[in-house]
Amino acid sequence: MRAMRMPIETKPVLWGAVGGAIALGLIGFNWGGWVTGGKAESSAVLRANAAVVVALAPICVDKFRHADDTTTRLAALRKLDSWLQGDYVEKGGWATLPGASPPDQVSAVAKACAVLLTGA
């Protein structure tokens, strides 16, 4: 039996294909917007959490405004430094909504709620 002989031009073509595949991968992942499954998943989770905060912050504002002695509490909230306002809203329980909310989500809702309340 005779072994199959390849034309001499085959080797450069194969190396060109390998180099092209490597260049395509580098360009696609660095500048083409390609992402791995893990990065896409983490990005989706971040966007979903941000959407939840945007949806729940107005409910927190409503709970704050319908609680007793709103004007006094709003004045106290405005006197606090901006980085403490979220803690004030969170400790008051206005950012805690029915159901199990992760603590970091409650904190994010409280901060967004404080921004809405103070108009900052």
C-alpha positions as CSV (number, residue, x, y, z in Angstrom):
1,M,0.0,0.0,0.0
2,R,1.1,3.5,-0.8
3,A,0.7,6.4,1.6
4,M,-1.2,9.3,0.4
5,R,1.0,12.2,-0.6
6,M,-0.1,15.7,0.0
7,P,0.8,18.6,-2.3
8,I,3.6,20.8,-1.0
9,E,1.2,23.8,-0.8
10,T,-0.9,22.1,1.9
11,K,1.4,22.9,4.8
12,P,1.2,26.8,4.4
13,V,-2.5,26.6,3.9
14,L,-3.0,24.6,7.2
15,W,-0.7,27.1,9.1
16,G,-2.7,30.0,7.6
17,A,-6.0,28.4,8.8
18,V,-4.6,27.9,12.3
19,G,-3.3,31.5,12.4
20,G,-6.6,32.8,11.1
21,A,-8.5,30.9,13.8
22,I,-6.3,32.3,16.5
23,A,-6.6,35.8,15.1
24,L,-10.4,35.4,14.8
25,G,-10.6,34.3,18.5
26,L,-8.4,37.2,19.7
27,I,-10.3,39.8,17.7
28,G,-13.7,38.4,18.6
29,F,-13.2,38.2,22.4
30,N,-11.2,41.5,22.7
31,W,-13.0,43.8,20.3
32,G,-15.9,41.9,18.8
33,G,-18.1,41.7,21.9
34,W,-17.9,37.9,22.3
35,V,-18.2,36.7,25.9
36,T,-18.0,33.4,27.7
37,G,-21.1,31.7,29.2
38,G,-19.9,32.6,32.7
39,K,-19.5,36.3,31.9
40,A,-22.9,36.4,30.1
41,E,-24.5,34.8,33.2
42,S,-22.9,37.2,35.7
43,S,-23.9,40.2,33.5
44,A,-27.5,38.9,33.4
45,V,-27.6,38.6,37.1
46,L,-26.3,42.1,37.6
47,R,-28.9,43.5,35.2
48,A,-31.6,41.6,36.9
49,N,-30.6,42.8,40.3
50,A,-30.5,46.4,39.0
51,A,-34.0,46.0,37.5
52,V,-35.3,44.7,40.9
53,V,-33.9,47.7,42.7
54,V,-35.4,50.1,40.2
55,A,-38.8,48.3,40.6
56,L,-38.8,48.1,44.4
57,A,-37.4,51.6,45.3
58,P,-40.7,53.4,44.6
59,I,-42.5,50.9,46.8
60,C,-40.0,51.7,49.6
61,V,-40.7,55.4,49.1
62,D,-44.5,54.7,49.3
63,K,-44.0,52.7,52.6
64,F,-41.8,55.5,54.0
65,R,-44.4,58.2,53.1
66,H,-47.3,56.2,54.5
67,A,-45.7,55.5,57.9
68,D,-46.3,57.6,61.0
69,D,-44.5,61.0,61.4
70,T,-43.2,61.2,57.9
71,T,-42.1,64.8,58.0
72,T,-39.9,64.3,61.1
73,R,-38.3,61.2,59.6
74,L,-37.7,62.8,56.3
75,A,-36.1,65.8,58.0
76,A,-33.9,63.4,60.0
77,L,-33.0,61.5,56.7
78,R,-32.0,64.7,55.0
79,K,-29.7,65.7,57.9
80,L,-27.7,62.5,57.5
81,D,-24.7,62.2,55.2
82,S,-25.5,60.6,51.9
83,W,-23.7,57.4,52.7
84,L,-25.7,56.9,55.9
85,Q,-29.1,57.6,54.4
86,G,-29.5,54.1,53.0
87,D,-28.7,52.6,56.4
88,Y,-31.4,54.8,58.0
89,V,-34.0,53.6,55.5
90,E,-32.9,50.0,55.8
91,K,-33.0,50.1,59.7
92,G,-36.4,51.7,59.5
93,G,-37.7,48.6,57.7
94,W,-39.1,50.5,54.7
95,A,-36.8,48.7,52.2
96,T,-37.7,45.3,53.5
97,L,-40.4,43.9,51.3
98,P,-42.5,40.7,51.7
99,G,-40.7,37.6,50.7
100,A,-37.1,36.6,51.1
101,S,-34.8,39.4,49.8
102,P,-31.0,39.0,49.9
103,P,-29.4,41.4,52.3
104,D,-27.4,43.1,49.6
105,Q,-30.6,43.7,47.6
106,V,-32.3,45.2,50.6
107,S,-29.3,47.5,51.0
108,A,-29.4,48.5,47.4
109,V,-33.2,49.2,47.5
110,A,-32.7,51.3,50.7
111,K,-30.0,53.4,49.0
112,A,-32.1,54.0,45.9
113,C,-35.1,54.8,48.2
114,A,-33.1,57.3,50.1
115,V,-32.0,59.0,46.8
116,L,-35.6,59.2,45.7
117,L,-36.8,60.6,49.1
118,T,-34.1,63.2,49.3
119,G,-34.1,64.2,45.7
120,A,-30.3,63.8,45.6
